[in-house]
Amino acid sequence: MTHTFGFLIHPLEVADVYRKVPAARHFPDRWIEAVMPLAPPIYVSHITGVRSPYGEADGHFVSVALTPRLMTSLPEARVVAKLVQAGRMAAEKGARILGLGAYTAIVGNAGQDLADRLEIGVTTGNSYTAATGVEGAELGAQAMGFSLEEAECAVVGATGSVGRVAALLLARKAKRLRLVGRDLPRLVRLADEVRLATGVEAEPSTDLHGALVASDVVITVSSAVGAIVSPEDLKPGAVVCDIARPRDVSRQVAEARDDVLVIEGGIVEVPGEVDFHFDFGCPPRTCLACMAETMMLALEGRFEDFTLGREYSLELVEETLRLARKHGFRVAALRSFERALSEDEVAEIRRNADRKRRGRVQVAVGAGS
Ligand SMILES: NC(=O)c1ccc[n+]([C@@H]2O[C@H](COP(=O)([O-])OP(=O)(O)OC[C@H]3O[C@@H](n4cnc5c(N)ncnc54)[C@H](OP(=O)(O)O)[C@@H]3O)[C@@H](O)[C@H]2O)c1
């Protein structure tokens, strides 16, 4: 029997609207953003072919015509009402569980308000996203020739729904952990939680640049509407796993830093012959971890509210890892700025990092002599 899910998406920037409505590019962005809140939800595509040895699922993408800027600036009740409309559209198509993409998972108490108003199950997908983010960072570090146990690590956006769990998972593995955000009291509370759960002393920090330049591994998962990680922020040889959508790492890093490994976090291979009938930027047969969490619940026939709110338990994370293993979801090969990374490219990054570190040592020795 095929079980059906829905998944909410939205344009990450006004330019995404041009792809769907080419005539929109003739108008200023602020005009487009002024009319977007008036648009009804848009049915995008039928997702077919999700199949594991234990079940089959299909799904429906429904888009809400709101950018991250609109979702954070409009009254929250109005945004949630739009999401409810979109969720009902998915339910009318047969969805019995709804996943929330990008900012649709952030507003309305991280999915809770939406779940309270819909008759079908809802999940933000953040449990599996956090788990795959840490796994991606670990794979990145391995590719660069070191382990998390010997690495200074940082989580940016640590007090968020994904960031908190990424921090709890990373604390058990990292040599040292910095928790980075903008609100110090919340970061201190999180550091207390990390200590209680793991015995590890994590360091709260609101100094983004200072924390980044000291870190070998960074998981960045803030809800900033624009890039917050710049070329000058990163240590030579650093691994940055960017889970945020829109991305936290500036594109300039790709041009200016050939000695750091920036990987797209939270991209997952889907079991079966999945066809999304829509290009949302992932390679064929892969999707974002939040979509994968929705799919695995559909494959299981678990039409229940799952990951909701900002403080869900690690048991949910364990459960998604178990379901991922059972159904055959796995973290995809390393990608950087929408491109697959070859082993040769990673080796080149390692060589560039070594050269840069040697250069720094020579400058330091020269300055000291
Ligand atoms: N790849 C995937 O499958 C996937 C899945 C789910 C979510 N995501 C993405 O992950 C990101 C976070 O989602 P979430 O649900 O965890 O959001 P969230 O609960 O709102 O948390 C975001 C965190 O970012 C911090 N933050 C915001 N602006 C910041 C800035 N300029 N500098 C530093 N920290 C900042 C916020 O803390 P303060 O306000 O206190 O600073 C907050 O703790 C979003 O971009 C979302 O689209 C991706």
The ligand as an ORCA input file, in Angstrom:
! r2SCAN-3c Opt
* xyz 0 1
  N      18.862     21.035      5.298
  C      17.692     20.701      5.858
  O      17.123     19.622      5.636
  C      17.082     21.636      6.856
  C      16.079     21.159      7.706
  C      15.571     22.007      8.695
  C      16.040     23.311      8.802
  N      16.962     23.761      7.919
  C      17.471     25.135      8.018
  O      18.187     25.258      9.246
  C      18.124     26.622      9.692
  C      17.719     26.679     11.170
  O      16.447     26.081     11.361
  P      15.840     25.957     12.829
  O      14.531     25.302     12.673
  O      16.842     25.343     13.754
  O      15.637     27.505     13.200
  P      15.470     28.183     14.646
  O      14.912     27.225     15.616
  O      14.786     29.485     14.432
  O      16.973     28.478     15.084
  C      17.809     29.338     14.401
  C      18.914     29.830     15.324
  O      19.730     30.745     14.591
  C      20.089     31.817     15.466
  N      20.361     32.983     14.622
  C      19.500     33.676     13.861
  N      20.139     34.650     13.200
  C      21.447     34.559     13.544
  C      22.617     35.281     13.197
  N      22.558     36.320     12.376
  N      23.804     34.893     13.735
  C      23.875     33.835     14.584
  N      22.790     33.109     14.959
  C      21.596     33.472     14.446
  C      18.875     31.996     16.373
  O      19.270     32.417     17.655
  P      19.228     33.944     18.118
  O      17.991     34.542     17.477
  O      19.209     33.879     19.587
  O      20.494     34.472     17.569
  C      18.381     30.567     16.530
  O      18.948     29.948     17.654
  C      17.169     27.326      8.743
  O      17.939     27.981      7.749
  C      16.384     26.185      8.110
  O      15.894     26.517      6.841
  C      17.511     22.946      6.972
*
